[in-house]
Amino acid sequence: MGVGYIIGPRIAGVLVAGGVIGWLGIIPLIASLVPQDTIAQQLVKLGYLADIARPGVYGWDPATHTFAVLNQAIYRAYVRQIGAGAVAAGGFITLLKTLPTIIAAFRGSVASLRGGAGTESTARTSRDLPIGIVLVGSLALALIIAFLPFLPGTFGGRVLLAVLIVVFGFFFVTVSSRIVGLIGTSSNPVSGMTIATLLATCLLFVGMGWTDNVYQPMALCVGGMVAIAAANAGATSQDLKTGYLVGATPRLQQIGLMIGAVAAALVIGFTIQVLDKPSIDATTGAMIHQIGSEQFPAPQGTLMATLIRGLLAHNLDWQFVLVGVFLAITVELCGVSPLSFAVGAYLPLSTTLPIFIGGAIKGIVDRRGSPEARAAAAAHGGEDVGPGSLFATGLVAGGTLTGTIVAFLHWPDEPGKASWLDPVEFSGRLAGALGNGGYQILGVICFVIMGIVLYRVARRPLIL
């Protein structure tokens, strides 16, 4: 809900429209046209089912040849691949639309680098770290990647990884930094840059004959590091711009940013190790990770894995991917953002619908707000500093922190065994007392109360 309020009704509406097409259009159509045996065979091909002759996920019953949860089975078998194609096409369309800006940004950065290579500014507010530190840091990063023993592949393969990361990173970091200054952070096409990096890396691997399973995480390393670099580049540019406005020293800001990046990497790495507890699936014998499961969903990582696995293993169902591609093209021809729509088609409707409700609340608040209140907000930093936006930001931060705390509390748990928190777990007791339907209604009531509170907070006048 908080995310929907922040992004506004327009983007939230486009996002949920993709989910409506997927879950209320494509899934019922496939359910009425495709036999459930065929759906089960598709799940076997994708690795969700071990064998159609044995019971499996989503309530598959080999005796009756039916699924207990047919919509989830169709979503995993077909809709996610359609959504992956739509996201890939949407990312490329966004990248192509910003291509003139990208080219101009890259040229401007190179020109400014050449112009300032032999000059030193004595003004405190213009002192940056020397370019030599960037070159030494890039070389150190390449050496670390090449010599880390736990990275997949051979030494030569890791050297190639380092080169690809530095080359793609240099280009997309430059582009991301300039685009943020030109068209803002929300329009920074990081997803498109990441998809372009993944596709270019995978095509290079295919050309070199690197199509075994060991090369899939190698491609993921390149895409993941470039995505992080591009995202950090935009945030760094915003930080430096803010520092310039308040008279900060860029060199000290850059040192602080490097310290923050190292600290964040350590904390995030530790957190991922805590959350992800690999286990072996007894039915398929495959390794199962907690991150990417229903407990800790990772839709962007799953999308990247789908593209990499499909391109390198040559088992991508192109007919479904192309459906998503042409769906994104159609949406673009209608004048709608294809990337937002595609992300909505890829994600479950249960994820996008609360976002839409938050966007709807934002739209109602804007319509009922007085012109004087909007003018006052615009004069003092815009609507981003209003009570509603601040409260919505708190909802996002609170949800993230709460989920992380709960995950850390489950750290001692072992997969397949009871949790030490089960004695204080009230969800089962409430479901038993209210029934499954009553328990779900209680959740809806709590969500409605949260929406009412958000609306009332957002309607408060801005106190200056």
C-alpha positions in Angstrom: 0.0 0.0 0.0 2.8 2.4 0.9 4.6 1.7 -2.4 1.4 2.4 -4.4 0.8 5.7 -2.6 4.4 6.8 -3.4 4.3 5.9 -7.1 0.9 7.3 -7.6 -2.4 6.2 -9.2 -1.1 6.2 -12.8 1.8 3.8 -12.4 -0.1 1.7 -9.8 -3.0 1.4 -12.3 -0.7 0.3 -15.1 1.0 -2.2 -12.8 -2.2 -3.9 -11.6 -3.5 -3.9 -15.2 -0.7 -6.3 -16.1 -1.8 -8.5 -13.2 -5.4 -8.4 -14.3 -4.5 -9.5 -17.8 -2.4 -12.4 -16.4 -4.6 -13.7 -13.6 -8.1 -12.8 -14.9 -7.4 -13.1 -18.6 -4.6 -15.5 -19.5 -4.9 -18.0 -16.7 -8.7 -18.6 -17.2 -8.1 -18.9 -21.0 -5.3 -21.5 -20.5 -7.4 -23.4 -17.9 -10.2 -23.7 -20.4 -8.1 -24.7 -23.4 -5.1 -26.7 -22.1 -5.6 -30.1 -20.4 -4.2 -30.4 -16.9 -1.9 -33.3 -18.0 -0.2 -30.9 -20.4 0.2 -28.3 -17.7 1.8 -31.0 -15.4 4.2 -32.0 -18.2 5.2 -28.4 -18.6 5.9 -28.2 -14.8 8.0 -31.3 -15.1 10.0 -29.7 -17.9 10.6 -26.6 -15.7 11.6 -28.7 -12.7 8.6 -28.0 -10.5 7.3 -31.6 -10.7 9.5 -34.7 -10.5 7.1 -36.9 -12.5 3.5 -36.7 -13.5 3.0 -40.2 -12.1 3.7 -39.0 -8.5 1.9 -36.4 -6.4 3.5 -33.0 -6.4 3.2 -29.3 -6.0 0.0 -27.3 -6.3 -2.0 -30.4 -5.3 -1.2 -32.5 -8.4 -3.0 -35.8 -8.1 -1.8 -38.4 -10.6 -5.0 -40.5 -10.0 -7.4 -37.9 -11.1 -5.0 -35.9 -13.3 -6.0 -32.7 -11.7 -4.5 -29.8 -9.7 -5.9 -28.6 -6.4 -4.5 -25.1 -7.1 -4.8 -24.9 -10.8 -4.3 -21.1 -11.1 -0.8 -21.4 -9.4 0.1 -24.3 -11.6 -0.7 -22.3 -14.7 1.1 -19.3 -13.4 4.3 -21.2 -12.9 4.0 -23.2 -16.1 3.1 -20.4 -18.6 2.3 -16.9 -17.2 5.7 -16.4 -15.6 7.4 -17.1 -19.0 5.0 -14.7 -20.7 5.7 -12.1 -18.1 9.5 -12.7 -18.4 9.2 -11.9 -22.2 7.1 -8.9 -21.5 9.6 -7.6 -18.9 12.6 -8.2 -21.2 10.8 -6.4 -24.1 9.6 -3.6 -21.8 13.2 -3.1 -20.5 14.5 -2.9 -24.1 11.8 -0.5 -25.2 12.6 1.8 -22.2 16.3 1.5 -23.1 15.6 2.4 -26.7 13.4 5.3 -25.8 16.2 6.7 -23.6 19.0 5.9 -26.1 19.4 9.5 -27.3 19.7 10.5 -23.7 22.2 7.7 -23.0 24.4 8.6 -26.0 24.3 12.3 -25.0 25.1 11.4 -21.4 28.0 9.2 -22.3 29.5 11.8 -24.6 29.0 14.5 -22.0 30.7 12.4 -19.4 33.7 11.6 -21.6 34.0 15.2 -22.7 34.0 16.4 -19.1 36.6 13.8 -18.1 38.9 14.9 -20.9 38.4 18.5 -20.1 39.1 18.1 -16.4 41.9 15.5 -16.7 44.8 18.1 -16.5 43.2 20.7 -14.2 43.0 20.9 -10.5 40.4 23.1 -8.8 41.2 24.8 -5.6 37.6 25.4 -4.6 36.6 23.1 -1.7 33.2 22.3 -3.2 34.9 21.0 -6.4 37.5 18.7 -5.0 36.8 15.1 -6.1 38.8 11.9 -5.5 41.6 11.5 -8.1 40.7 9.5 -11.2 43.6 7.2 -10.3 41.6 5.9 -7.4 38.9 4.8 -9.8 41.3 3.0 -12.0 43.1 1.3 -9.1 39.8 0.3 -7.6 38.6 -1.1 -10.9 41.8 -3.1 -11.3 41.5 -4.3 -7.7 37.9 -5.4 -8.3 39.0 -7.3 -11.4 41.8 -9.1 -9.5 39.5 -10.0 -6.6 36.9 -11.5 -8.9 39.6 -13.4 -10.8 41.2 -14.9 -7.7 38.1 -15.6 -5.5 38.0 -19.4 -5.3 34.2 -19.7 -4.5 33.2 -17.9 -7.7 32.1 -20.4 -10.4 34.2 -21.3 -13.4 37.9 -21.5 -14.1 40.5 -18.7 -13.6 40.2 -17.7 -17.3 36.5 -17.6 -17.0 36.6 -15.4 -13.9 39.0 -13.0 -15.7 36.4 -12.7 -18.4 33.8 -12.1 -15.8 35.9 -9.3 -14.3 36.4 -7.7 -17.8 32.7 -7.8 -18.6 31.8 -6.3 -15.2 34.2 -3.5 -15.6 33.3 -2.8 -19.2 29.5 -2.9 -18.8 29.8 -1.2 -15.4 31.8 1.7 -16.8 29.2 2.3 -19.5 26.0 1.8 -17.5 27.3 3.7 -14.4 28.1 6.6 -16.6 24.7 6.4 -18.3 22.8 6.0 -15.0 24.6 8.9 -13.3 23.7 11.3 -16.2 20.1 10.1 -16.7 19.3 10.6 -13.0 20.3 14.3 -13.4 18.3 14.6 -16.6 15.1 12.8 -16.1 15.1 11.7 -12.4 15.6 8.6 -10.4 12.2 7.1 -11.1 12.9 7.1 -14.9 16.3 5.5 -14.6 16.1 2.3 -16.7 18.1 0.1 -14.4 16.0 -2.9 -15.3 16.6 -2.4 -19.0 20.4 -2.0 -18.4 20.4 -5.2 -16.4 18.5 -7.2 -19.0 20.7 -5.9 -21.7 23.8 -6.9 -19.7 22.4 -10.4 -19.1 21.4 -11.0 -22.7 24.8 -9.7 -24.1 26.6 -11.9 -21.6 24.6 -15.0 -22.3 24.9 -14.5 -26.1 28.7 -14.2 -25.7 28.7 -17.4 -23.6 26.6 -19.2 -26.2 29.0 -18.0 -28.9 32.0 -19.4 -26.9 30.2 -22.7 -26.3 29.8 -22.0 -22.5 26.3 -23.5 -22.1 26.8 -25.9 -19.2 25.1 -25.3 -15.8 28.3 -24.0 -14.3 28.1 -20.9 -16.6 24.7 -19.8 -15.4 25.8 -18.4 -12.1 28.7 -16.7 -13.9 26.3 -14.8 -16.1 24.3 -14.0 -13.0 27.4 -12.5 -11.4 27.9 -10.1 -14.3 24.2 -9.0 -14.4 23.9 -8.7 -10.6 27.1 -6.6 -10.2 26.2 -4.3 -13.1 22.7 -3.8 -11.7 24.1 -2.9 -8.3 26.6 -0.5 -9.9 24.0 1.2 -12.0 21.6 1.6 -9.1 24.3 2.9 -6.8 25.5 5.3 -9.5 22.1 7.0 -9.6 21.9 7.3 -5.8 25.5 8.6 -5.7 24.7 11.3 -8.3 21.7 12.4 -6.2 23.8 12.5 -3.1 26.5 14.6 -4.8 23.9 17.0 -6.1 22.4 17.4 -2.7 25.9 18.0 -1.3 26.6 20.6 -3.9 23.4 22.5 -2.9 24.4 22.5 0.8 28.1 23.3 0.2 29.6 19.8 1.0 33.0 18.6 -0.2 32.6 16.0 -2.9 35.8 14.2 -1.9 34.5 13.6 1.6 31.1 12.6 0.3 32.8 10.0 -2.0 34.8 8.6 0.9 31.6 8.3 3.0 29.8 6.6 0.1 32.6 4.0 -0.3 32.5 3.3 3.5 28.7 3.0 3.2 28.9 0.6 0.2 31.4 -1.7 2.0 29.3 -1.7 5.2 26.1 -2.4 3.3 27.8 -5.2 1.4 28.9 -6.9 4.7 25.5 -6.5 6.3 23.5 -7.6 3.2 25.8 -10.6 2.7 25.3 -11.7 6.3 21.6 -11.1 6.1 21.3 -13.3 3.0 23.3 -16.0 4.6 20.9 -15.9 7.6 17.7 -15.9 5.4 18.7 -18.5 2.9 18.9 -22.1 4.3 19.4 -24.6 1.4 17.8 -28.0 1.7 17.3 -31.0 -0.6 13.9 -31.6 -2.0 13.0 -35.3 -1.3 10.8 -35.6 -4.4 13.1 -34.1 -7.0 16.5 -34.3 -5.3 17.2 -30.6 -6.3 18.6 -28.0 -4.0 15.9 -25.6 -2.6 16.8 -22.2 -1.3 14.6 -20.2 1.0 15.2 -17.0 -1.0 13.0 -17.2 -4.0 10.4 -19.4 -2.3 7.0 -18.3 -1.2 8.3 -17.3 2.2 11.0 -15.0 0.7 10.0 -14.3 -2.9 12.6 -12.7 -5.1 10.8 -11.9 -8.4 13.6 -10.0 -10.0 16.1 -12.7 -9.2 13.7 -15.4 -10.5 13.3 -13.4 -13.7 17.1 -13.1 -14.2 17.5 -16.9 -13.6 14.7 -17.7 -16.1 16.4 -15.7 -18.8 19.8 -17.1 -18.1 18.7 -20.7 -17.8 16.6 -20.4 -21.0 19.3 -18.8 -23.1 22.2 -21.0 -22.0 20.3 -24.3 -21.8 18.3 -23.7 -25.0 15.1 -24.7 -23.2 13.4 -21.3 -23.2 9.8 -21.7 -24.5 10.1 -19.0 -27.0 6.4 -19.2 -28.0 5.4 -18.0 -24.5 8.2 -15.5 -24.3 7.2 -14.0 -27.7 3.6 -13.7 -26.4 5.0 -11.5 -23.6 7.2 -9.5 -26.1 4.3 -8.7 -28.4 2.1 -7.9 -25.4 4.6 -5.3 -24.3 4.9 -3.9 -27.8 1.1 -3.6 -28.0 1.0 -1.7 -24.7 3.7 0.6 -25.9 1.7 1.3 -29.1 -1.2 2.3 -26.8 0.9 4.9 -25.1 1.3 3.0 -21.8 4.5 2.3 -20.1 5.4 -1.3 -21.1 7.8 -2.0 -18.3 5.3 -1.2 -15.5 2.6 -3.2 -17.3 5.1 -6.1 -17.8 6.2 -6.2 -14.2 2.5 -6.4 -13.2 1.9 -9.3 -15.6 5.0 -11.1 -14.2 4.1 -10.6 -10.5 1.2 -12.3 -8.7 -2.0 -10.3 -8.5 -1.8 -10.6 -4.7 1.3 -8.4 -4.9 0.1 -5.7 -7.3 -3.4 -5.3 -6.0 -2.3 -3.7 -2.6 0.0 -1.4 -4.6 -3.0 -0.4 -6.7 -5.1 0.3 -3.6 -2.3 2.6 -2.3 -2.2 4.4 -5.6 -6.0 4.8 -5.6 -5.8 6.4 -2.1 -3.2 8.8 -3.5 -5.5 9.7 -6.4 -8.5 10.3 -4.0 -6.4 12.5 -1.8 -5.2 14.5 -4.8 -8.7 15.0 -6.1 -10.1 16.1 -2.8 -7.2 18.3 -1.9 -7.7 22.1 -2.2 -5.6 24.0 -4.7 -4.2 26.1 -1.9 -2.9 23.0 -0.1 -1.3 21.7 -3.3 0.3 25.1 -4.0 1.7 25.2 -0.4 3.1 21.7 -0.8 4.7 22.6 -4.2 6.3 25.7 -2.7 8.0 23.6 0.1 9.4 20.7 -1.7 6.4 19.2 -3.4 4.1 16.4 -2.4 7.0 14.1 -1.6 7.3 15.9 1.8 3.6 15.8 2.6 2.2 13.8 5.5 0.8 11.1 3.3 4.1 10.5 1.5 6.0 10.4 4.8 3.5 8.0 6.3 3.6 5.8 3.2 7.4 5.8 3.4 7.2 4.7 7.0 4.9 1.8 5.9 7.4 0.6 3.4 10.3 0.9 5.9 8.3 -0.7 8.7 7.2 -3.6 6.6 10.8 -4.2 5.5 12.2 -4.0 9.0 9.5 -6.2 10.4 10.0 -8.9 7.8 13.8 -8.8 8.4 13.3 -9.1 12.2 10.9 -12.0 11.9 13.3 -13.7 9.5 16.2 -13.3 12.0 14.0 -14.7 14.7 13.6 -17.8 12.6 17.3 -18.1 12.1 17.7 -21.1 14.5 15.0 -23.0 12.7 15.8 -26.0 10.5 14.0 -26.8 7.3 11.2 -29.3 7.8 11.2 -29.0 11.6 9.0 -27.1 14.0 10.1 -23.6 14.9 11.0 -22.5 18.3 8.5 -19.6 17.8 5.5 -22.0 17.3 4.3 -21.6 20.9 3.8 -17.9 20.4 2.4 -18.2 16.8 -1.1 -16.9 16.9 -2.0 -17.3 13.2 -2.9 -21.0 13.6 -5.0 -20.3 16.7 -6.9 -17.5 15.0 -7.5 -19.6 11.9 -8.8 -22.4 14.1 -11.1 -20.0 16.1 -12.4 -18.0 13.1 -12.1 -20.6 10.4 -10.0 -20.0 7.2 -12.6 -17.7 5.8 -12.9 -15.7 9.0 -9.1 -15.4 9.3 -8.9 -14.0 5.8 -11.7 -11.5 6.5 -9.8 -10.4 9.5 -6.7 -9.7 7.4 -8.9 -7.7 5.0 -10.3 -5.7 7.8 -6.8 -4.8 9.1 -5.8 -3.8 5.6 -8.8 -1.6 5.3 -8.1 0.1 8.7 -4.5 0.7 7.5 -5.9 2.3 4.3 -8.2 4.6 6.3 -5.4 5.7 8.5 -3.2 6.5 5.5 -6.1 8.5 3.9 -6.7 10.5 7.1 -3.0 11.2 7.6 -2.6 12.3 4.0 -5.6 14.7 4.3 -4.0 16.6 7.1 -2.7 20.0 6.2 1.0 20.5 5.7 2.5 22.1 8.9 5.4 24.3 8.0 
